[in-house]
């Protein structure tokens, strides 16, 4: 979906396909047929943006066979789909029964991460619509926080500088510019915008490497949207893309009914880092079940958990979501005289791990839910003065 900003530029809205992950190229093609096109039709659009997730095996298939890449581009066109952004965070195995810490491997200290991201950039340059010359890729926030020391930091920084050089070369060869965005996430080396600023200062490649603002992660870490975005602007750090997502919020975590409601969201597939803001600063656990176990986390102030709940469907009381944080952040990002980012991606990958009563039981209901999320995001954008384009 495309929108005209009042300044005349185009803002893109997509949904991320890691909600129905596939490891192979055949699986990706099936996604376009079985999910992407049906969601587009529900929205009544001739064209729909998708934030494509390509696992490493699918990436290899496309880089090894130019014909396969042309075939993917043709299939996108045939289904009325377009790609301006890739989700380069998960490497592979995102559809496994247990993902947890696996999603952070390989990290930016391993050469496989650099090789994969360079391949993604080359593919994206070929997949961009004919009238679009800028693409973006979100990537993991360097690594999980342990083990990580100054030597590993130096290795990661060097890899990102190398990436920036290769992206420069790619633009020289293709005329397409690709930016990569570190996505701060709770529990990682780069958990907050402040962490991102420190590491990006060492990388010193502002034209190529910036920050992906994920509004679920921002909210989970209790970061103030206005202050953090001001810090990015002051440091000259770009926001190549933003992910529109919301976290689980519990206002009174000491109450038994609240803990019972939260327990329904504790599940074995993904990590759900949980945080609370205390007078001494941010406190947290690496998963929701740890927070619920005894006194692992203080419960005298609200909790937020890294569980991407659907944008349009707030959890039933006594829980709620951090949708107000998304709304505030989006207004700061694209509601001003000039957009701070032009690539927006709805990323709710947790549909099949929701509590049973909230989980879509058919493919059609999943499509309805994704379309409803995109409709909400569209309404927020038009309320900010952007005009939806055909």
N, C-alpha and C positions, 0 to 999 in steps of 0.2 A: 504494500500500500504506500502510495506517495502523497505527500502533502506540500503545498506551497506555503513557505513561511512569509510573513509580511515583508521581509527584506528581499524577497524574490528567489531565494534559494530553495532547493528541494530537500525535504526531510523524509527519510525512508523508515517505514515500520514493518517489521517482520516477526514471525514466530519461529522459535528455535526447534529444530527437528530432533534434538536429543530426547524429546518426550516419547518418541517411538524409535529407539536406536536400532541401527543395523550395522553389522561389522563389514559386510561385503558390498561390492558395487551393485550386484543384483538386488540386495536388500535396499540400498538407497533408491534405486529405480522403482522398486515396489512402494517405497514410502511416498514417492511423488504421486503415484497412481492411487494408492489406497488411502492417503491422508491429505497430502498437500492440495490436490485438486478438489476433493470434496469440501475441505474447509473454505477454499476460495469460492466455490459455488454457494455455500451457505451464506457468505457475505455479499453475494451478488456482484462480485467484482470480476472484471476481465483479466486482472493481473493481481497477483499476491506475492509479497516478498516472504522468503523463508530464510532463516539463519541456519544454513546447512551445517550439520555435524558430519564429518567424514572420519571414520575410524582409520587407523593406520593401514589395515589391509585394503580398504577401499581406496585410500590415497595412493597406495602402491599400484593398484590396478590402473588407476587413471594416469599416473605419471609414466608408467611403462608402456601405455598404449594410447597414442594420440587419437586413434579412432574411437576408443572408448570415451575419451574426453569430449570429442565432438558429439558423440552419441548422447552424453549426459546433457550437454548444452541444448541439443535439439529436443530432448525429452522435456527439459524445463520449459522451453518455448511452447511445445505442444500442449503442456498441461496448464499454461497461463501462469507460470511461476517465474520469479526472478531472484537472483542472489547478488547481494552487495556486501554481505558479511558472512563470515564463517565462525563457528564456535570451535576454537582450537584447544580448548581446555582438556577434555577427556582425550586420551590417546587411543585407548581401546578398552573393551570390556565394560562399557557403561551400561549394557543391558544384563550384566551378570546378576545372579541372585544376591550376591554380596559385593558391593563396590567399596564402601567405606574409604580407607586410606589409599586404596589402589588408584583412585582418580588422580592422585598427585604424582604418579610415576609414569614415565620418567620425568624428572623435574629439570629445571634449567641448568643443573650441574652436569647433566648427562648429554652426550653429543646427539643421541637420538631425538631429543626434544628440539634441538636446533634444526636437524635435518627434516623432521616432520613439519615444522613451521615454515621453513623455506619452501617445501613442496606444496603446502597449503597456499602460500602466497602465489606461487606460479599457477596453480589451478584456479585460484580466484581471479587472477588477471585475465584468464581465458574465459571464465564464466560470467564476468560482468556484462550487463546489458550494453548494447552498442552505444547508448547515449550516456553511459556512466563511466567515469574514468578514475573513480576513487573507491577502493574497497578496504574493509577492516577485518581484523581477526582478533578475537579475545583469546587470552591465554592464561595459564595458571600463575598465581602470585609467587613466582620463583620456585617455592617448594613448601612442603609441610615444615613446621618450625623446628622439628628435630629429626635427625641430627643436622645442624646447620651452624657453621662457624665462619670466621673471616676468610679462610681459604676457599670455602665453598661459595661464599658471596662473590669473591673475586672471579671465580670460574663462571658463575652465572652472569655477572656483569659483562665479562668478556664475550660470552655467547650472544648476549643481546646487542653488543656493539657490532659483532660479526653479522648478526641478522640485519642490522640497520644498513650495513654496507651492501649486503646482497639485495635488499629491497631497493636501494638506490640503483643498482645495476639492472634490476628488473624493470624499473621505470624507464631507464634509458633504452632498454630493448623493446618494450611493449607500449610505452606511452601511458601505462596504467600505474597509478600510485597506490600502494598498499601500506597501511599502518597497522601496527600490532599494539594491543592494549592489555596491560597487566590488570587482572581482575582481583582486587583485594577480597580476601575471604577469611572469616574467623578461623583461628588456629594455625594459619599459615605464616610464613616469614613476612609477607606483606598482608597484614590483617586490616590495616586502616589506611586512609589517605595519607596520613603523616608517614607511615612506613613506606608507602609508594614514593613519596617525595624524596625520602632519604636515599632509596636505592636508585631512582631514576636520575638523581643528581650525579651518582657515580657512573651511570651508563652514558649520560650526556649525549643523547640522540633524540632531541625533542621532536624532530620532524617525522621520525619513524616509530618511536615507542612512547606511548602515553598510558592513560588509565581508562579502564572500562569501569564505569560506575554502575554497580549492581545494587538496586535499591533495597533488595532483601538483605544483602550483606551489610550495607550501610546502616540499615535500621537495627540489625542484630547487634552490631557493635555500638549502638547508641550514638552514632556520629551525627553531628548537626549539619544538615545539608548546606545551609547558607555558608557556614564557616568553612566547611571542607572544600566547597567549590571555589570560595574566595581564595583559599590557600593554593589551590591548583592554578588559578589565574595569576596570582602573584608570583608563582614560581615559573610561569610560562610553560606549564605542562598541559598538553592537549588531552581532550576526551574524545578519542576516535569513535567510541560507541558507548551506549548505555543499555543495560538490561533492566527491563521493567518487571519487577517481581516483588512479592511481599512476604514478610516473615510472620510467624505465629507469635502472638502477643498474649501474655497472661498478666493481668493487672494485679491480681492478689494471689500469688503462688503459694502462700501459706495455707489457703483454704483447701480442705479435703476434696471438695467438688472440682476445684480447679486442677488439682493434681490428677484426679481421675480423668478429667477431660484431656489433659496433656498426655497421659499415659497411652491414650488411643493413637497418638501420633508417633510414639516410639516404635520404630520398626527396624528390621535387620539389614536393609539394603544400603541406605545412604547414611552418612554422618549428619547429625542435626546438632551442631554446636549451639550451646545455650549460654546466654549472657545476662548479667544484671549489672546495673550501675550503682555502686556503693559510694559512701563519702570518701573512701580510699581509692576509688577508681573502678575500672571495669574488672569484673570477676566472671569466670566462666568454667564450663566443662566442655569436653570434646564431643559429648553426645547427650541426647535428651534423657536417656535412661540413667546416666550418671547423675544428672541434675536431680532426678526424682528419687535417687537412692539416699535416704537418710538426710544428712546435713551437708552434702557435698557442695551445695551452692546456697548462699544466704537467700532467704525468702521474704525479707522485709520490704523489698522494692520489686517492681515489675520484672518479669523475665521475658526475654525474646529468644526464640529458637529458629535456627536456620532450617526452616522447612518451607519450601516454596509452595504456598497455598494459592489456589486460583484467585486471580485478581478480582473477579466479579462476585465471588461467593465467599463471604466472610464466614469463618467457623461459627458454630452455634455458641451462644453464651454458655459458660462464663468466659470463653475465649474470644479473641478478635484477631484482626490482622493489622499490619503496619501500612495499610493503604494510604493513610494521610502522609506518611513519609514519601511514598512514591509520588503522590500528587504535588507535594511541595518541591521535591527534587525536579520533577518534570517541568514545573513552571520556571524554575531557575535555569534549566538546561535549554529550553526552547521558547520560553515565554517572553524573552527580552527582545531588544532591537535586532540582535544577531544571534542565531542559534549557537550554543556551545558545542553541540554535536549534531550530526545529521543522520546518524544511524541508531535506530532504536529497535530493541529486540525483546519481545515477550518471552520469558524463559521459565515456564512452569513444567519441570521435567518429572514431577512427583505425582502425577495423576494416579498411577497404578499403585502407589504406596500410601495413598490417603486411607483413613479409616474406612472400613467396608461400606458404611452407609453413605459416604461421600464419593466413593470410587465409581467411575463410569463402568458399567457392566457390559456395554456393547461399544463397538467402534463408532456407531452413529452418535452415541452420547458423548464420547470423547471429542468428536468433531464439533458437536454443539458447544461443548465447554470451551474449546480453543477459540471458536468463532465468537463466543460471548466475551472472552478476554480481549480479543482484538477489537471488538466493538466498544468495550469500555475505554481502551486506550485511544481509539479513534475519537470518541466523544471528548476525552480530556484534551486532545490536541486541538480539535475544532473550537472548544471553549477557550483555548489560549489564543485564538485568532488565526490558526493555520487553516488552510482550505484544502479539502481532500481533492486529489486529482483523479481523473478517470484511470 
